[in-house]
Amino acid sequence: MDIEGKEVLKQTTNFEMIDISKLPSNYYLLKIITDEKITITKKIIKK
């Protein structure tokens, strides 16, 4: 999600790395939902 709340990338498979290289510089919120339905949210600043 960008800082305005718009979803900009969605990945629904198992992963170890998320490629944000194509996203413009901005503030983002990374929301991860685990298989156990635990939600983790992190702030990311892409310069």
N, C-alpha and C positions, 0 to 999 in steps of 0.2 A: 504494500500500500504506500502511496506517496503521502506527503504531509497533509494533503487535502482529503485523504480517505479513499482515493480511487485505487482500485486494484490494478497493478501494472504488470504483475507476473504471477502465474499460478503453476505450481508443480505438484503433481499428485502421486508421484512414484517414490520409491525409496531412493534416497540420495545422500551423498556425503558432502557435496559441494553445490552451491547455487551460482550460476553464471549471471552476474548483473552488468557485464561489460557493455551491453547494448542499451542500458538505461542511462538517461542523462544525469548529470550531477544534480543532487537533490538530497533531501532528508527522506528516509524511508522507514517504515515499520515492517519488520519481518515477523510473520505470525506462523508458528509451527504447531501443528496438531499431531500428536503422536498416535501410534496404534492403540494406546491405552486411553485415548481421548483427553490427554493432558495438553493444555494450550500454553505455549511459551511465546512471548512477544519480546522482540529486541529492536532497539533503534539502530539504524545504519545511516551513516553520512557518507555519500559518494561524492568525492571531489572531482 
